[in-house]
Amino acid sequence: MRRPGLATLGGLPAGLRDALAIALLYLVAFRFPLASGRGYPEAAAAFLLPAMIFAAVGRGRRLGWVFLGVLLGLVGIFYWVPEVMHSKAPMPYAAAYGVAGLFFAYEALGFLAVAALGRLASRRGRAAGAFAAALAVVLWEACAFHIYDLSMGAPLGGVPWLAQGAAFLGTHGLAALLWGFGAWMGFQAARGAGPRRVLAAPALLLILLAVFSVLWRHLPRGRQRALDVVMVQPCFEPGLRRPGMEEENWALTDAELHRAGLPRPAYATLVLWPESSVLGRDDRRPSPRLRQEAQRRGVAWLYGTEGGLFNLLRGEAAGQASWLQAKVLPMPFGERMPGPAPVRAYLDRQLGFYSQEPGDLGPGSSFTFTTPQGPLRAHPLICSEALVEDRVAQGLRTAGGDLLTNHTNDGWFDRSAATDLHAAQIRLRAVETGLPLLRATLTGKSGVFREDGSWVLWGEPMTQATHSFHLAWTPVDTPARNPHLLRWLLAVLGLGLIVTASKVQAGRMAP
């Protein structure tokens, strides 16, 4: 007699076959961009992933197969982590692979918990299982500790009209839709429902996203803004402190300003350099020369630098005081050891590490500069800060902003897919906030994410480049900016779970 879950196909146990399918879907959903350059395969895989997971658990597969599938998927998209830790930390290969394994296992355990809660709730009905899956994935994404913030809603950012749903629900809301409808489809398939019932879930999801896209076109708009932008991608070795870094960046900038005929009288010119573009000096100190560098070129200038234990951005423009902002959320383990101060100090001593100090958000956390059309505020985000939806929303509520900038040092990841993964995870910030997001990287790929969900990235990783373009946009007043969005989302999903589970229970108890 065969054991449950060990039916074979092609010599493979059925559970292993399901695990490999889950891993493949996970990989396709987050391998941005695919060779086609189009985002539909990403979006489809992001929906089919939870459908596959809950079809497997609905057929009685052991949760261990789900854990294995997600674990393999995580390895597929984060394969570069051990090599980065070995070459950049530096760390022996054995330790690098061991630490990476803990990272993969921890993140996979979170999705194991999501699958377990969905399966448990499905005993009260398929709708209850779907609401439980949606609620659990939001709790895992938004409320749990993560080294790298990864949203399951991000793949919808590959298609502009699908991405526009983020203006209403945010990336966590899109994740809830994908996992709720995906779980519903998976449970229907597992229990032998007909094609119409199985396909009802993706059909309703597409209809809902299409409605959001139509509604997006009718959201309130602000007045049109415009400026010229110059981005410099110097391709410096990450973490290397040496003289002449500022001069080399200015040489690239001046050549691009000359080539593009900038600045122009009718528009301000914003010059963006990436994170870590100037290292080896304390840029917290006053320096009239830095303001003069921007003034004599007629530009506003934002660049990544350092000072003490702070990862800094500094801004300079004619006629105003120097602007400084430290990274508010240093990345755990990579930039700052987590935990209470005594634990952090102990880990720093043992590893020979210096944890960065976090900056504070305040009314002055957006860089304000003058344009012919009036003052303009750029709200900058340093590297991984742009991954965190709440950090961006909180910054805009605190300091305001007319556009977003992201200054990142992706040189740590060499030519791996990490820079694309980072880009895929931050692109929905533009749709959520209704503002364009300008991405300036140390080694590539730099680009622009628009408030309507469209985007462009240039070049390849580990390349030197300069880019100039005219940016015109109309800010969109999006519901996703509401500070209570996450609470409302959790409340609606929780209420849906209670109602659907109670209805089934009441039906069973009725005479």
C-alpha positions in Angstrom: 0.0 0.0 0.0 1.4 3.4 -0.9 1.9 6.0 1.7 -0.2 9.2 1.3 1.7 11.9 -0.7 4.2 9.4 -2.2 2.5 8.7 -5.5 5.1 9.0 -8.2 5.3 10.6 -11.6 8.4 10.1 -13.7 10.1 8.4 -10.7 9.7 11.4 -8.4 7.6 11.4 -5.3 4.5 13.6 -5.8 5.5 15.7 -2.8 8.9 16.4 -4.3 7.3 17.2 -7.6 5.1 19.8 -5.9 8.1 21.2 -4.1 10.0 21.6 -7.4 7.0 23.3 -9.0 6.8 25.8 -6.0 10.5 26.5 -6.3 10.2 27.2 -10.1 7.3 29.5 -9.6 9.1 31.4 -6.8 12.1 31.8 -9.1 10.1 33.1 -12.1 8.1 35.5 -9.9 11.3 37.2 -8.7 13.8 36.9 -11.5 13.3 40.4 -12.8 13.3 41.1 -15.6 12.8 37.9 -17.6 14.4 37.6 -21.0 11.3 39.0 -22.7 11.6 42.2 -20.6 7.8 42.0 -20.0 6.2 41.5 -16.6 3.3 39.2 -17.3 5.2 36.0 -16.5 6.3 37.5 -13.2 2.7 38.4 -12.3 1.3 35.0 -13.4 4.0 33.1 -11.4 3.3 35.3 -8.3 -0.4 34.2 -8.5 0.3 30.5 -9.3 2.8 30.2 -6.5 0.2 30.4 -3.6 -2.2 28.4 -5.8 0.4 25.6 -6.1 1.2 25.8 -2.4 -2.5 25.5 -1.2 -3.3 22.9 -3.9 -0.5 20.8 -2.4 -1.6 21.2 1.2 -5.2 20.8 0.2 -4.3 17.4 -1.3 -2.8 16.4 1.9 0.8 17.0 1.1 3.0 17.4 4.2 4.1 20.9 5.0 7.7 19.8 4.7 7.3 19.7 1.0 6.1 23.3 1.0 9.1 24.3 3.1 11.5 22.6 0.7 9.9 24.3 -2.3 10.1 27.8 -0.8 13.6 27.1 0.5 14.8 26.1 -3.0 13.1 29.2 -4.5 14.8 31.5 -2.0 18.2 29.9 -2.9 17.4 30.5 -6.6 16.9 34.2 -6.1 19.4 34.8 -3.3 22.1 32.5 -4.7 24.6 35.4 -4.6 24.5 35.9 -0.8 27.3 33.4 0.2 29.7 34.8 -2.4 29.0 38.3 -1.3 29.6 37.4 2.3 32.8 35.6 1.4 34.3 38.3 -0.8 33.0 41.5 0.9 32.7 40.7 4.6 35.2 38.9 4.2 34.0 35.5 5.6 35.3 31.9 5.1 33.1 30.0 2.7 32.0 27.5 5.3 30.7 30.4 7.5 29.2 32.2 4.5 27.2 29.2 3.4 26.2 28.5 7.0 24.9 32.0 7.6 23.1 32.1 4.2 21.5 28.8 5.0 20.1 30.2 8.2 18.7 33.2 6.2 17.1 30.9 3.7 15.6 28.7 6.4 14.2 31.5 8.4 12.4 33.1 5.5 11.1 29.8 4.3 9.7 29.1 7.8 7.6 32.2 7.5 5.9 30.9 4.4 5.5 27.5 6.1 3.5 29.3 8.8 1.4 31.0 6.2 0.6 27.6 4.5 -0.1 26.0 7.9 -2.6 28.7 8.9 -4.3 28.6 5.6 -4.7 24.8 5.8 -6.0 25.0 9.3 -8.6 27.7 8.4 -9.7 25.7 5.3 -11.3 23.2 7.6 -13.9 25.9 8.1 -14.3 26.3 4.3 -12.3 27.4 1.3 -13.1 31.0 1.7 -11.9 30.9 5.3 -8.7 29.3 4.1 -8.2 32.1 1.5 -8.8 34.8 4.1 -6.3 33.1 6.5 -3.7 32.9 3.7 -4.1 36.6 2.8 -4.0 37.7 6.5 -1.0 35.5 7.3 1.1 36.7 4.3 0.5 40.4 5.3 1.4 39.7 8.9 4.6 37.9 7.8 5.6 40.6 5.4 4.8 43.7 7.3 5.1 42.7 11.0 7.9 40.1 11.2 11.6 40.7 11.3 13.4 40.5 8.0 17.0 41.0 6.9 15.8 41.7 3.3 12.3 43.0 2.9 10.7 41.1 0.2 7.1 41.6 -0.9 5.0 39.0 -2.6 3.0 41.8 -4.2 6.1 43.3 -6.0 5.9 41.1 -9.2 2.7 43.0 -10.2 5.0 46.0 -10.6 6.1 44.5 -13.9 2.9 45.5 -15.7 1.8 49.2 -15.3 -2.0 48.6 -15.2 -1.6 45.8 -12.6 0.8 47.9 -10.6 -1.8 50.7 -10.3 -3.6 48.6 -7.7 -0.8 49.6 -5.3 -2.1 53.2 -5.3 -5.1 51.8 -3.3 -3.8 48.8 -1.4 0.0 49.2 -1.2 2.4 46.3 -1.9 1.1 44.4 1.1 -2.4 44.7 -0.1 -1.4 43.3 -3.5 0.3 40.4 -1.8 -3.0 39.8 0.1 -4.9 39.7 -3.2 -2.5 37.3 -4.8 -2.3 34.9 -1.8 -6.0 35.1 -1.0 -7.2 34.4 -4.5 -4.4 32.0 -5.1 -5.3 30.0 -2.0 -8.9 30.0 -3.1 -7.9 28.6 -6.5 -5.6 26.0 -4.9 -8.2 24.7 -2.5 -10.8 24.4 -5.3 -8.3 22.5 -7.5 -7.3 20.2 -4.6 -10.9 19.3 -3.9 -11.7 18.4 -7.5 -13.9 21.4 -8.4 -14.8 22.0 -12.1 -12.8 24.3 -14.4 -15.2 27.2 -13.9 -14.9 27.2 -10.2 -11.1 26.8 -10.4 -10.7 29.6 -12.9 -13.1 31.9 -11.1 -10.4 33.1 -8.7 -7.9 34.4 -11.4 -10.8 35.9 -13.3 -12.1 37.8 -10.3 -8.6 38.9 -9.4 -8.0 40.3 -12.9 -11.4 42.1 -12.9 -10.6 43.7 -9.5 -7.2 44.9 -10.7 -8.7 46.3 -13.9 -11.2 48.2 -11.7 -8.3 49.6 -9.7 -6.6 50.7 -12.9 -9.7 52.5 -14.1 -10.2 54.2 -10.7 -6.5 55.2 -10.7 -7.2 57.5 -13.7 -9.7 59.4 -11.7 -7.6 60.0 -8.5 -7.0 63.7 -7.6 -3.8 65.2 -9.2 -1.6 68.1 -8.1 -0.1 70.7 -10.3 2.4 69.5 -12.9 6.1 69.6 -12.0 9.2 69.4 -14.2 13.0 69.4 -13.9 16.1 68.2 -15.7 17.9 65.3 -14.1 21.5 64.1 -14.3 22.5 60.8 -12.8 26.1 59.7 -12.4 27.0 56.0 -12.1 30.8 56.1 -11.3 31.3 52.3 -10.9 33.6 52.7 -7.9 34.7 49.6 -5.9 32.2 49.4 -3.1 33.6 50.4 0.3 36.9 51.7 -1.0 37.9 55.0 0.6 40.4 56.9 -1.5 41.2 60.5 -2.5 39.7 62.0 -5.6 36.3 60.4 -5.5 34.4 63.7 -5.6 36.6 65.1 -8.4 36.0 62.0 -10.6 32.2 62.3 -10.0 32.4 66.0 -11.0 34.3 65.2 -14.2 31.6 62.7 -15.2 28.9 65.2 -14.3 30.5 68.1 -16.1 30.9 66.1 -19.3 27.2 65.1 -19.2 26.0 68.7 -18.4 28.0 69.9 -21.4 26.7 67.2 -23.7 23.1 67.7 -22.7 23.3 71.5 -22.7 22.3 71.8 -19.0 21.3 73.7 -17.0 18.5 75.4 -19.0 16.9 78.7 -17.9 13.3 77.3 -17.9 14.0 74.3 -15.6 16.1 73.4 -12.5 18.7 70.7 -12.9 19.0 68.1 -10.2 22.3 66.1 -10.1 22.1 62.7 -8.3 25.1 60.7 -7.2 24.7 57.3 -5.6 25.2 56.0 -2.1 29.0 55.9 -1.2 30.0 58.1 -4.1 32.3 60.1 -1.8 34.0 58.3 1.1 36.9 58.9 3.4 35.9 62.2 4.9 33.4 63.4 7.5 30.8 65.3 5.5 28.8 66.3 8.6 31.1 69.3 8.8 30.3 72.7 7.3 31.9 73.4 3.9 31.1 76.5 1.9 33.1 75.0 -1.0 30.5 72.2 -1.5 27.7 74.8 -1.9 29.9 76.7 -4.3 30.4 73.6 -6.4 26.7 73.4 -7.0 26.2 77.2 -7.3 28.8 77.7 -10.0 27.3 74.9 -12.1 23.7 76.2 -11.5 22.5 72.8 -10.2 20.9 71.3 -7.1 23.2 68.4 -6.0 22.4 65.3 -3.9 25.1 62.7 -3.1 25.9 59.8 -0.9 28.7 60.2 1.7 29.5 59.4 5.3 30.4 61.0 8.6 31.2 59.2 11.9 29.1 56.0 12.0 26.4 57.5 9.8 25.6 56.6 6.2 24.7 60.0 4.9 23.2 61.9 2.0 24.2 65.5 1.6 22.4 68.1 -0.5 23.7 71.5 -1.8 22.0 74.2 -3.8 22.6 77.9 -4.2 21.2 80.2 -1.6 20.4 77.6 1.0 22.0 75.8 3.9 23.6 72.4 3.5 21.2 69.5 3.9 22.1 66.2 5.7 20.2 63.0 6.3 21.5 59.8 7.7 20.0 56.4 6.8 17.1 55.7 9.1 17.0 52.0 8.7 20.5 50.4 8.5 20.2 46.9 7.1 20.4 44.3 9.9 23.7 42.4 10.0 25.0 44.2 6.9 25.1 47.7 8.4 24.0 47.4 12.0 23.8 44.4 14.3 20.2 43.9 15.6 19.1 43.7 19.2 19.6 45.7 22.4 22.7 47.9 22.8 24.7 45.3 25.0 24.0 42.5 22.5 25.0 44.8 19.6 28.2 45.9 21.3 29.1 42.2 22.0 28.5 41.2 18.4 30.5 44.1 17.1 33.5 43.2 19.4 33.4 39.5 18.4 33.1 40.2 14.6 35.3 43.3 14.4 32.3 45.2 13.1 31.2 48.8 13.6 27.4 49.1 13.6 26.1 52.2 11.9 24.0 54.7 13.8 20.4 55.3 12.5 19.3 58.7 11.5 16.0 60.4 12.5 13.1 61.5 10.4 11.9 65.1 10.9 10.4 68.0 9.0 13.8 68.7 7.4 14.3 65.1 6.0 13.4 66.2 2.4 15.8 68.2 0.3 14.3 71.4 -0.8 15.6 73.4 -3.7 14.4 76.3 -5.9 13.1 75.9 -9.4 11.6 78.4 -11.9 8.2 77.0 -11.0 8.8 77.3 -7.3 10.3 75.2 -4.5 10.6 71.5 -5.0 11.2 68.8 -2.4 13.0 65.6 -3.1 12.6 62.9 -0.4 15.7 60.7 -0.6 16.0 57.0 0.4 19.3 55.4 1.0 19.6 51.9 -0.6 17.5 49.3 1.3 15.2 52.0 2.9 13.3 52.0 -0.4 12.3 48.4 0.2 10.2 49.3 3.2 6.8 50.7 2.3 6.2 52.2 5.8 9.5 54.0 5.8 8.7 55.8 2.6 5.1 56.7 3.7 6.3 57.9 7.1 9.1 60.0 5.5 6.6 61.8 3.2 4.1 62.4 6.1 6.9 63.9 8.2 8.8 65.9 5.7 6.7 66.1 2.5 8.0 65.5 -0.9 7.3 66.1 -4.6 9.5 63.2 -5.8 11.5 60.3 -4.4 15.2 59.5 -5.0 16.9 56.3 -4.2 20.7 56.4 -3.8 22.1 52.8 -3.7 25.4 51.0 -3.7 24.7 47.8 -5.6 28.4 47.3 -6.2 28.5 44.8 -3.3 26.6 42.3 -5.5 28.9 42.4 -8.5 27.1 41.3 -11.7 24.5 39.1 -9.9 20.7 39.5 -10.2 20.7 41.3 -6.9 20.5 44.7 -8.4 17.5 43.7 -10.5 15.8 42.1 -7.5 16.3 45.4 -5.6 14.8 47.4 -8.5 11.8 45.0 -8.7 11.1 45.4 -5.0 11.2 49.2 -4.9 9.3 50.1 -8.1 5.9 50.1 -6.5 7.0 52.9 -4.1 6.3 55.3 -7.0 2.7 54.0 -7.6 2.0 53.9 -3.8 3.0 57.5 -3.3 1.9 58.9 -6.6 5.4 60.3 -7.2 8.3 59.4 -9.5 11.2 57.5 -8.0 14.7 58.2 -9.4 17.2 55.4 -8.8 20.9 56.4 -8.8 23.3 53.4 -8.4 27.0 53.2 -7.8 27.6 50.5 -10.5 24.2 50.0 -12.3 21.4 49.7 -13.1 20.1 53.3 -12.6 16.6 54.3 -13.8 13.3 55.9 -13.3 10.0 54.5 -11.9 7.0 56.5 -12.7 3.8 57.2 -10.7 1.7 55.4 -13.3 3.7 52.1 -12.9 5.9 52.4 -16.0 9.6 52.3 -15.5 13.0 52.1 -17.3 16.4 50.9 -16.2 19.6 51.5 -18.2 22.7 49.5 -18.9 24.2 46.6 -17.0 25.7 46.1 -13.6 29.4 47.0 -13.0 29.4 49.7 -15.7 30.3 53.4 -15.6 27.6 55.7 -17.1 25.9 59.1 -17.0 22.3 59.7 -17.8 20.4 62.9 -18.3 16.7 63.4 -19.0 13.8 65.7 -18.6 11.3 64.6 -16.0 7.7 66.0 -16.1 5.0 64.6 -13.8 1.7 65.3 -12.0 1.7 64.0 -8.4 -1.2 61.6 -7.7 -3.1 61.7 -4.4 -3.2 58.0 -3.6 -5.2 56.3 -0.9 -2.2 54.1 -0.1 -0.6 57.1 1.6 -3.1 56.8 4.4 -1.2 56.2 7.6 -3.8 53.6 8.7 -3.7 51.6 5.5 -2.0 48.5 7.1 -4.3 48.5 10.1 -7.4 48.7 7.9 -6.1 45.9 5.7 -5.4 43.6 8.6 -8.8 44.5 10.1 -10.7 43.7 6.9 -8.8 40.4 6.4 -9.3 39.4 10.0 -13.0 40.2 9.8 -13.4 38.3 6.6 -11.7 35.3 8.2 -14.0 35.4 11.3 -17.2 35.8 9.1 -16.4 33.0 6.7 -15.3 30.6 9.4 -18.4 31.4 11.5 -20.8 30.9 8.6 -19.5 27.4 7.9 -19.6 26.6 11.6 -23.2 27.9 11.9 -24.2 25.9 8.9 -22.9 22.7 10.5 -24.8 23.4 13.7 -28.1 24.2 12.0 -30.8 21.5 12.3 
